[in-house]
Amino acid sequence: MTRTRIKICGLTRIDDARLAVDLGADALGFVFWPASPRYLTPEQAGLIVAALPRFVTAVGVFVNQEPDQVRRVIDEVGLGAVQLHGDEPVEQWTSMPCQTLKAVGVDGAFDAASLRTWPGTVMPLLDVADPERRGGTGKSIDWTRAAEAATTRRVVLAGGLRPDTVERAIAIVAPYGVDVSSGVEREPGVKDADRLRALFAAVARADRGRTR
């Protein structure tokens, strides 16, 4: 059975992180962009990451921040991956000392075929095109366009996923992974335990129905 990887993003509390891990999260996201309502300092994130099992990947989310700053946070926090959510140039995508996800906005100008030219070491994260909020918008993307992208390479699907929508989204897109933030929150940065449990149950149902 194909298994969809799950990343829970925008974490700010250790209890939420622990619950996500207990439910089976593959990755946890911490936002280091100061303009985000889910922003954490490296020190705050480091305390959470230090309490997590080593097999869970800690992902740092950055928006148009200097590469040297990103590398310092990687080292300080102990990140296993970075998610570049701004307008970072390609050379920055490939210069990180760990796994890299690069957000791409799926809008009217999105060209799924362009993902074939991306470096093989960089995983596309399909999200809403929003130059102000840069993720965590609660809005969905066009899953048909996302499905076309998923035929070209592995992708992570984001954009307004919730317990009541993620099963259908996986059925249509067949992504490598899903990235969920606002869809399991009570308020920005504060996750809802019941919504988290419902999300993981919905992904498990979707995986049982996947044929590709």
C-alpha positions as CSV (number, residue, x, y, z in Angstrom):
1,M,0.0,0.0,0.0
2,T,1.3,3.5,-0.9
3,R,1.8,5.6,2.2
4,T,1.3,9.4,2.0
5,R,3.9,11.2,4.1
6,I,2.5,13.8,6.5
7,K,4.1,17.0,7.6
8,I,2.4,19.1,10.3
9,C,3.6,22.7,10.0
10,G,3.4,25.9,12.0
11,L,4.1,24.2,15.4
12,T,4.8,26.4,18.4
13,R,4.0,24.0,21.3
14,I,5.8,20.9,22.4
15,D,2.5,19.1,23.3
16,D,1.2,19.6,19.8
17,A,4.5,18.3,18.3
18,R,4.5,15.2,20.5
19,L,0.9,14.4,19.6
20,A,1.7,14.8,15.9
21,V,4.6,12.4,16.3
22,D,2.5,9.9,18.3
23,L,-0.1,9.9,15.5
24,G,2.6,9.2,12.9
25,A,3.9,12.4,11.5
26,D,6.9,12.1,9.3
27,A,8.0,15.7,9.5
28,L,7.2,18.8,11.7
29,G,7.5,22.3,10.4
30,F,8.7,25.3,12.3
31,V,8.4,28.8,10.9
32,F,11.4,31.1,11.1
33,W,9.9,34.0,9.1
34,P,9.3,36.8,11.6
35,A,6.2,38.1,9.7
36,S,4.3,34.9,10.3
37,P,1.8,34.5,13.2
38,R,3.4,31.1,13.7
39,Y,6.9,32.4,14.1
40,L,9.3,30.8,16.5
41,T,12.8,31.8,17.5
42,P,15.5,29.2,16.9
43,E,15.9,28.9,20.6
44,Q,12.2,28.1,21.1
45,A,12.2,25.6,18.2
46,G,15.3,24.0,19.4
47,L,13.7,23.1,22.7
48,I,10.9,21.3,20.9
49,V,13.2,19.5,18.4
50,A,15.4,18.3,21.2
51,A,12.5,16.5,22.7
52,L,11.5,14.7,19.5
53,P,12.5,11.3,18.3
54,R,15.4,11.3,15.8
55,F,13.4,9.6,13.1
56,V,11.1,12.6,12.7
57,T,12.3,15.3,10.4
58,A,12.4,18.8,11.7
59,V,11.7,21.3,8.8
60,G,12.5,25.0,9.0
61,V,10.4,27.3,6.9
62,F,12.1,30.4,5.6
63,V,11.0,33.3,3.3
64,N,13.6,35.2,1.4
65,Q,16.1,35.0,4.2
66,E,19.9,35.1,3.7
67,P,21.5,31.7,3.1
68,D,24.0,32.3,5.9
69,Q,21.1,33.0,8.3
70,V,19.3,29.8,7.2
71,R,22.4,27.7,7.7
72,R,22.9,29.1,11.2
73,V,19.3,28.1,12.1
74,I,19.9,24.7,10.6
75,D,22.8,24.2,12.9
76,E,21.3,25.8,16.0
77,V,18.0,23.9,15.9
78,G,19.1,20.6,14.4
79,L,17.0,20.8,11.3
80,G,16.8,17.9,8.9
81,A,15.3,19.9,6.0
82,V,14.4,23.4,5.0
83,Q,11.4,24.7,3.2
84,L,12.0,27.8,1.1
85,H,8.7,29.7,0.8
86,G,9.8,32.9,-0.9
87,D,11.4,34.0,-4.2
88,E,14.7,32.3,-3.5
89,P,16.9,31.8,-6.6
90,V,17.7,28.3,-7.8
91,E,21.3,28.5,-6.6
92,Q,20.0,28.8,-3.0
93,W,17.7,25.8,-3.4
94,T,20.7,23.6,-4.1
95,S,23.2,25.1,-1.7
96,M,21.5,24.0,1.6
97,P,23.3,21.4,3.6
98,C,20.1,19.3,4.1
99,Q,17.0,18.2,2.2
100,T,15.2,21.1,0.5
101,L,11.5,21.7,-0.3
102,K,10.6,24.7,-2.5
103,A,7.2,26.2,-2.4
104,V,5.6,27.0,-5.7
105,G,2.3,28.8,-6.1
106,V,-0.4,26.9,-8.1
107,D,-2.3,29.7,-9.9
108,G,-3.3,30.6,-13.4
109,A,0.3,31.0,-14.4
110,F,1.4,27.6,-13.0
111,D,3.1,25.3,-15.5
112,A,3.4,21.8,-14.2
113,A,5.9,20.9,-17.0
114,S,8.3,23.4,-15.6
115,L,8.9,21.2,-12.6
116,R,10.8,18.8,-14.8
117,T,13.6,21.4,-15.0
118,W,14.0,21.6,-11.2
119,P,17.0,20.1,-9.6
120,G,16.4,16.5,-8.6
121,T,17.4,17.1,-5.1
122,V,14.7,19.7,-4.5
123,M,11.1,18.6,-3.8
124,P,8.3,20.9,-5.0
125,L,5.7,21.9,-2.4
126,L,2.5,23.0,-4.2
127,D,0.7,25.7,-2.3
128,V,-1.5,28.8,-2.8
129,A,0.2,31.7,-4.5
130,D,0.1,34.4,-1.9
131,P,3.0,36.9,-1.8
132,E,1.9,38.4,1.5
133,R,1.0,35.4,3.8
134,R,3.4,32.8,2.2
135,G,1.5,29.8,3.4
136,G,-1.0,29.0,6.1
137,T,-3.7,30.7,4.2
138,G,-6.4,28.1,4.7
139,K,-7.1,28.3,0.9
140,S,-7.0,25.3,-1.4
141,I,-5.3,25.0,-4.7
142,D,-6.5,23.5,-8.0
143,W,-6.1,19.8,-7.4
144,T,-6.4,19.0,-11.1
145,R,-3.3,21.2,-11.8
146,A,-1.6,19.6,-8.8
147,A,-2.3,16.1,-10.1
148,E,-0.7,17.0,-13.4
149,A,2.4,18.1,-11.5
150,A,2.4,14.9,-9.5
151,T,2.8,12.9,-12.7
152,T,6.1,14.6,-13.5
153,R,7.9,14.0,-10.1
154,R,7.2,13.6,-6.4
155,V,5.5,16.6,-4.9
156,V,4.2,17.6,-1.5
157,L,0.6,19.0,-1.5
158,A,-0.3,22.0,0.7
159,G,-3.0,24.6,0.6
160,G,-6.0,24.5,2.9
161,L,-6.0,20.8,3.6
162,R,-8.3,19.8,6.4
163,P,-9.6,16.5,7.8
164,D,-12.7,16.8,5.7
165,T,-10.8,17.5,2.4
166,V,-7.5,15.7,2.6
167,E,-8.9,12.3,1.6
168,R,-10.4,13.6,-1.6
169,A,-7.2,15.7,-2.3
170,I,-5.0,12.6,-2.0
171,A,-7.3,10.6,-4.3
172,I,-7.1,13.2,-7.0
173,V,-3.5,14.3,-6.7
174,A,-1.7,11.2,-5.4
175,P,1.1,13.3,-3.8
176,Y,4.2,12.0,-2.1
177,G,3.2,13.9,1.0
178,V,0.8,16.4,2.4
179,D,1.6,19.5,4.4
180,V,-1.0,20.7,6.9
181,S,-1.0,23.8,9.1
182,S,-4.2,25.9,9.5
183,G,-6.4,22.9,8.8
184,V,-5.7,21.4,12.2
185,E,-5.5,24.6,14.3
186,R,-7.7,26.3,16.9
187,E,-5.7,29.5,16.2
188,P,-2.4,30.2,14.4
189,G,0.3,28.1,15.9
190,V,-2.1,26.2,18.3
191,K,-3.2,22.8,17.0
192,D,-6.4,21.1,17.9
193,A,-6.0,17.5,19.1
194,D,-9.3,16.2,17.6
195,R,-8.5,17.8,14.2
196,L,-5.1,16.2,14.2
197,R,-6.5,12.8,15.0
198,A,-9.1,13.2,12.3
199,L,-6.6,14.3,9.7
200,F,-4.3,11.2,10.3
201,A,-7.4,8.9,10.1
202,A,-8.5,10.6,6.8
203,V,-5.0,10.1,5.3
204,A,-5.0,6.5,6.3
205,R,-8.3,5.9,4.6
206,A,-7.0,7.7,1.5
207,D,-3.9,5.5,1.4
208,R,-6.0,2.3,1.6
209,G,-7.8,3.5,-1.5
210,R,-4.8,4.6,-3.5
211,T,-4.0,2.6,-6.6
212,R,-0.9,4.4,-7.9
